[in-house]
Amino acid sequence: MNNDFGRRRSARTRLCAAAMALAVSVPATSGCGSESRAVQEPTVDLTKLDTGSYATKPVQVTAPDAIAAGRLAEALRLGGAMPLPMEIDPALTTNAGGVRPFTSVSDLLVPEMRGGKTAFGWLNDMAFRTDPTGFTAGFATSARTDSDADLGYQLTVLVMTFDSDSDAAAAATVFAADGFPDFGNGIGEPAQSTAHPDALLSWLPGSQYLAGFYPTGRFVIGTLVDNREKYWEKISDLPDLIAKSDKAIAVAEDRLKSFRPTPPDQLTTLPLDPLGMVRLTLPRPAGDRTKNAFSGALDAHSALHDEGKPDTAQALFDKDGVDAVGYGAGALYRTRDAAAARDLRDLDYVDKFHHPIDSPVGLPVARCMKYRGPDTHAFPFVCAASYGRFVAQVWSQQQQDVFQRISAQYAMLANDK
């Protein structure tokens, strides 16, 4: 597996690229449409497929490390309680990338930017190198108001669970105290919220950036507001930054009222595949370092956190009855029925950057494309295929690898007897 995977964005579940379900970069465009194809699907001979070394049968979901598996299960559960950014502010309609479920705060660090940058902005990384006492799991989401990062603003919201209220309060203090490194705009100044006086806020006046950590019960809610447009316009607007942070905290805290953290001694009892999707999702191979990728499954609403255009994706999910998405070496959508799966697979995706290519040998039902465009983080090859009520989407830097992935994922579904 090419080690450059770690420098690439995950393409998983980006349902729109001009008009489609196979987008490969975070700043996907809007305007999707589809038309179900009432044609006879070709017969596939599984023995003719090149699946490489990938699994071709449903996997037995086990946990060699029961505690680690339990913490990931808790992080995925937490995702179900997290508000979508567009539920905090309807203008936040463009996914901004970043970590989703995480079981170590070091997952928030950007490997190629160590020495000052986390995945959620220009925060010092010292406090994120070691898990604080009592940390269990976290989930994060991030979105922008415009596909151009220099227009509008970006909001990131993350929630972390802890063993106790005191552990959460102590962790928030450590995160907030670490502050910002000096990038020429100062090292940050404290700020105060009237609505949430316990929120520990720090802002960069020269960058129009506000970071905050708010302890509430066994949770820490982190908010990061970055108004790049006002930065370029030389507008300093701390009240607006605090108002946006306050709204995010209020919505997240309200959603968390329905979430009950699992007691630490019961984490190992959490089901590993509650949606029945992990066993059918092609596992990520050893060495796959796709940035922000994870293994597991989310329900349809939680999966919108990972969509390029969550508002458009939600309409597609509703139209085709998507109720769960599995993540591994690709993404696996479970739709209402076979007709809906074909409909989702066959969304028209051709635009000036996405060009159809031949399907893998023996798998004419696959839809594949090659990306030729300005986004250097986009994977060049993406394929989708449907089987029964499932739609699989995979991506890779290499054509042979993406062909093997989609062929193996199809075989895995077909072998589920």
C-alpha positions in Angstrom: 0.0 0.0 0.0 1.4 3.4 -1.0 2.6 5.3 2.1 1.3 8.6 0.6 -2.1 7.5 1.7 -1.5 9.3 4.9 -1.3 12.6 3.0 -4.6 12.1 1.2 -8.1 12.9 2.4 -10.5 10.1 2.8 -13.0 10.1 -0.1 -15.6 8.1 1.9 -19.2 8.9 1.4 -18.9 12.1 -0.6 -22.1 11.8 -2.5 -21.9 14.9 -4.7 -19.3 16.0 -7.2 -21.0 18.3 -9.6 -24.1 16.0 -9.7 -23.2 12.8 -8.1 -22.4 10.1 -5.7 -18.8 9.5 -6.4 -17.1 12.7 -5.3 -13.5 12.3 -4.0 -12.7 15.5 -2.2 -14.1 17.5 0.7 -15.2 20.6 -1.2 -17.8 18.8 -3.3 -20.4 20.8 -5.2 -24.1 20.7 -4.9 -26.9 19.8 -7.2 -27.4 16.1 -7.3 -30.0 14.3 -9.4 -30.7 10.6 -10.2 -32.7 8.4 -12.4 -33.3 4.7 -11.7 -32.2 2.4 -14.5 -34.8 -0.3 -15.1 -32.4 -2.6 -17.0 -31.4 -6.2 -16.4 -28.2 -6.3 -14.4 -25.5 -8.4 -16.0 -24.6 -11.7 -14.3 -21.3 -11.6 -12.5 -19.0 -14.7 -12.2 -17.2 -14.3 -9.0 -14.4 -16.6 -10.1 -13.5 -14.1 -12.8 -12.9 -11.2 -10.4 -9.5 -9.9 -9.5 -9.8 -9.3 -5.7 -6.1 -9.2 -4.9 -5.4 -10.0 -1.2 -8.7 -8.5 0.0 -11.3 -10.4 1.8 -14.1 -11.8 -0.3 -16.5 -13.2 2.4 -18.3 -11.5 5.3 -15.9 -11.0 8.2 -16.4 -12.3 11.7 -16.5 -9.2 13.9 -14.2 -9.8 16.8 -12.2 -7.7 19.3 -8.6 -8.7 20.0 -8.4 -5.7 22.2 -11.8 -5.6 23.9 -11.2 -2.2 25.7 -10.1 -0.5 22.5 -13.1 -1.9 20.6 -15.4 -0.7 23.4 -14.0 2.8 23.3 -14.5 2.9 19.5 -18.1 1.6 19.9 -18.6 4.4 22.4 -17.2 7.0 20.0 -19.6 5.8 17.3 -22.5 5.9 19.8 -21.5 9.5 20.6 -21.8 10.3 16.9 -25.5 9.5 17.0 -26.0 12.3 19.6 -23.9 14.9 17.9 -25.7 17.7 16.0 -24.8 18.3 12.4 -23.2 21.7 11.8 -26.1 22.7 9.6 -28.4 22.0 12.6 -26.4 24.6 14.5 -26.3 27.1 11.6 -28.2 26.2 8.3 -25.5 28.1 6.4 -22.9 25.4 7.3 -23.5 23.2 4.3 -20.0 22.3 3.2 -18.1 19.5 5.0 -14.7 20.8 6.1 -13.1 17.4 6.8 -11.4 16.4 10.0 -11.6 13.5 12.5 -14.9 11.9 13.2 -14.9 9.2 16.0 -11.6 9.2 18.0 -10.3 7.2 20.9 -7.2 9.2 21.6 -6.8 12.9 21.7 -3.6 12.5 19.7 -5.9 11.6 16.8 -6.6 15.3 16.6 -3.0 16.0 15.6 -2.1 16.5 11.9 1.1 14.3 11.4 2.7 16.5 8.8 2.1 19.6 10.9 3.5 18.6 14.3 4.9 21.4 16.3 1.8 23.5 16.5 -1.2 22.4 14.5 -4.1 20.2 15.4 -6.7 18.9 13.1 -9.0 21.6 14.5 -7.0 24.7 14.0 -4.0 26.5 15.2 -3.8 25.2 18.7 -0.7 24.1 20.4 -0.3 20.4 20.3 1.3 19.7 23.7 -2.0 19.0 25.4 -3.1 16.6 22.7 -0.1 14.3 22.8 -1.2 12.4 25.9 -4.8 11.3 26.8 -6.0 13.2 29.9 -7.1 11.2 32.9 -10.5 9.5 32.5 -10.8 10.2 28.7 -12.9 7.6 27.0 -13.9 8.6 23.5 -14.8 11.5 21.3 -16.6 12.6 18.1 -16.0 15.7 16.0 -17.6 17.4 13.1 -16.7 20.4 11.0 -18.3 22.4 8.2 -18.0 25.7 6.3 -20.5 28.1 4.9 -18.7 28.1 1.5 -16.7 25.6 -0.5 -14.0 28.3 -0.7 -12.3 28.3 2.7 -11.6 32.0 2.4 -15.3 32.9 2.2 -17.6 32.9 5.2 -16.6 31.0 8.3 -15.9 27.4 9.5 -17.2 25.8 12.7 -15.8 22.7 14.3 -17.5 21.0 17.2 -16.1 18.1 19.2 -17.4 16.2 22.2 -15.3 14.1 24.5 -16.5 11.8 27.3 -14.8 11.2 30.6 -15.1 8.8 33.5 -16.2 11.5 35.8 -17.3 15.2 36.0 -14.0 16.1 37.7 -12.0 14.4 35.0 -13.9 16.4 32.3 -13.4 19.7 34.1 -9.6 19.0 34.6 -9.2 18.1 30.9 -10.9 21.3 29.7 -8.6 23.4 31.8 -5.5 21.6 30.4 -6.7 22.0 26.8 -7.6 25.6 27.2 -4.4 26.5 29.0 -2.2 25.2 26.2 -3.4 27.9 23.9 -1.9 29.0 20.6 1.7 29.1 19.4 2.9 32.4 18.1 2.4 32.6 14.4 2.9 36.4 14.1 -0.6 37.2 15.3 0.1 36.7 19.0 -0.4 33.7 21.2 -4.0 34.2 22.0 -6.0 36.2 24.4 -8.7 35.0 26.9 -12.3 35.7 26.1 -15.5 35.4 28.1 -19.0 34.2 27.3 -21.9 35.6 29.1 -24.2 32.7 28.1 -21.6 30.0 29.1 -19.3 31.6 31.8 -17.7 28.2 32.4 -16.5 28.0 28.8 -12.7 28.5 28.6 -12.2 30.6 25.5 -9.1 31.9 23.8 -9.0 33.9 20.6 -6.5 35.2 18.0 -7.6 38.8 17.2 -5.4 39.0 14.1 -6.8 35.8 12.7 -10.4 36.0 13.8 -10.2 32.6 15.4 -11.8 31.5 18.6 -11.2 28.2 20.5 -13.2 27.0 23.5 -13.5 24.1 25.9 -16.7 23.8 27.9 -17.0 21.1 30.6 -20.5 19.9 31.3 -21.0 16.8 33.4 -18.9 14.0 32.0 -18.5 15.8 28.7 -16.1 18.4 27.3 -17.6 20.3 24.3 -14.9 21.9 22.1 -15.8 24.7 19.7 -13.6 26.3 17.1 -14.8 29.2 15.0 -12.6 30.5 12.2 -13.9 33.5 10.2 -11.4 33.6 7.3 -13.5 36.2 5.4 -13.4 38.7 8.2 -9.7 38.0 8.6 -9.0 39.0 5.0 -11.3 42.0 5.3 -9.3 43.1 8.5 -12.5 43.0 10.5 -12.2 42.2 14.2 -15.5 40.8 15.6 -15.1 38.9 18.9 -18.8 39.2 19.8 -19.7 37.4 16.6 -17.2 34.6 17.3 -18.5 34.1 20.8 -22.1 34.1 19.6 -21.3 31.3 17.1 -19.5 29.4 19.8 -22.4 29.9 22.2 -24.9 28.5 19.7 -22.8 25.4 19.1 -22.4 24.8 22.8 -26.1 25.2 23.4 -27.2 22.8 20.6 -24.5 20.2 21.5 -25.3 20.3 25.2 -29.0 19.9 24.5 -28.4 16.9 22.3 -26.2 15.3 24.9 -29.1 15.2 27.3 -30.3 12.1 25.5 -26.9 10.4 25.6 -25.8 8.2 28.5 -22.1 7.6 28.6 -21.3 3.9 29.1 -19.8 3.2 32.6 -16.1 2.5 32.2 -16.4 -1.1 33.5 -19.1 -1.8 30.9 -17.3 -0.6 27.7 -16.4 -4.2 26.8 -20.1 -5.2 26.8 -21.0 -2.8 23.9 -22.0 -4.5 20.7 -19.3 -4.4 18.0 -21.7 -4.4 15.1 -25.0 -3.1 16.3 -26.1 -2.1 12.7 -25.0 -5.3 11.1 -22.8 -3.4 8.7 -19.2 -4.1 9.8 -19.3 -7.7 8.9 -20.2 -6.8 5.3 -17.9 -3.9 4.8 -14.5 -4.5 3.2 -11.8 -4.1 5.9 -9.1 -1.6 5.5 -5.8 -3.3 4.6 -2.8 -3.0 6.9 -0.8 0.1 5.9 -3.8 2.0 4.7 -3.1 5.5 6.2 -6.0 7.3 4.6 -6.3 10.5 6.5 -9.3 10.7 8.9 -10.4 7.2 7.9 -12.0 4.9 10.5 -13.6 1.5 10.7 -17.1 1.0 11.9 -20.7 2.0 11.0 -23.0 4.9 11.5 -26.8 5.3 11.1 -28.0 7.5 8.3 -28.2 10.7 10.3 -24.8 10.3 11.9 -23.2 9.5 8.5 -24.2 12.9 7.2 -21.3 14.3 9.3 -19.0 12.7 6.7 -20.7 13.9 3.5 -19.3 16.6 1.3 -22.7 18.3 1.1 -24.8 16.9 4.0 -28.0 18.8 3.0 -27.9 17.3 -0.5 -26.9 13.9 0.9 -29.8 13.9 3.3 -32.2 14.3 0.4 -30.6 11.4 -1.4 -30.6 9.3 1.8 -34.3 10.0 2.2 -35.0 9.3 -1.5 -33.3 5.9 -1.5 -34.0 4.9 2.1 -30.4 4.8 3.3 -30.4 3.7 6.9 -26.8 2.9 7.7 -23.3 3.3 6.3 -20.3 1.1 7.0 -16.7 2.4 6.8 -13.6 0.4 6.0 -11.6 0.1 2.8 -14.5 2.1 1.3 -18.0 3.0 2.3 -21.0 0.7 2.2 -24.5 2.1 2.0 -27.6 0.1 3.0 -30.6 1.4 1.0 -34.4 0.6 1.0 -34.1 -2.2 -1.7 -32.3 -3.2 -4.8 -33.9 -0.6 -7.0 -32.9 2.1 -4.6 -29.4 0.8 -4.5 -29.1 0.9 -8.3 -30.5 4.4 -8.3 -27.9 5.6 -5.8 -25.1 3.8 -7.7 -26.1 5.3 -11.0 -26.2 9.0 -10.2 -24.9 11.0 -13.1 -21.4 12.0 -12.1 -19.6 13.2 -15.3 -18.2 16.7 -15.1 -15.0 18.4 -16.3 -12.9 16.8 -13.5 -14.5 13.4 -13.3 -14.1 11.1 -16.3 -15.6 7.6 -16.6 -13.3 4.7 -17.1 -13.8 1.0 -18.0 -15.2 -1.2 -15.2 -12.9 -3.9 -13.7 -12.7 -7.2 -15.7 -15.6 -9.4 -14.8 -17.6 -6.6 -13.0 -19.6 -4.7 -15.6 -22.0 -3.5 -12.9 -19.3 -1.3 -11.4 -19.2 2.4 -12.2 -15.7 3.8 -12.1 -14.1 7.2 -12.8 -10.8 9.0 -12.8 -10.3 12.4 -11.3 -8.3 15.0 -13.2 -8.5 18.3 -11.5 -6.9 20.9 -9.2 -7.5 19.2 -5.9 -4.2 17.6 -5.1 -5.7 15.8 -2.1 -8.3 14.0 -4.1 -8.0 10.3 -4.8 -7.6 9.8 -8.6 -9.7 6.6 -8.8 -13.1 5.8 -7.4 -15.6 3.0 -8.1 -19.1 2.1 -7.0 -21.2 -1.0 -7.4 -24.5 -2.3 -6.0 -25.6 -5.7 -4.9 -29.0 -6.3 -3.5 -29.9 -3.3 -1.3 -26.2 -2.3 -0.8 -24.1 0.2 -2.6 -20.3 0.2 -2.2 -18.0 3.0 -2.9 -14.2 2.6 -2.9 -11.2 4.8 -3.8 -7.5 4.5 -4.3 -4.4 6.2 -5.8 -4.0 3.2 -8.1 -6.4 1.9 -10.7 -5.6 -1.8 -10.1 -6.1 -1.3 -6.3 -9.5 0.4 -6.7 -10.6 -2.4 -9.1 -9.5 -5.0 -6.6 -11.3 -3.2 -3.8 -14.7 -2.9 -5.6 -14.4 -6.5 -6.9 -13.7 -7.8 -3.4 -16.5 -5.8 -1.8 -18.9 -7.0 -4.4 -17.8 -10.6 -3.8 -18.2 -10.1 0.0 -21.8 -9.1 -0.5 -22.5 -11.8 -3.0 -21.0 -14.4 -0.6 -23.3 -13.5 2.2 -25.4 -16.6 2.2 
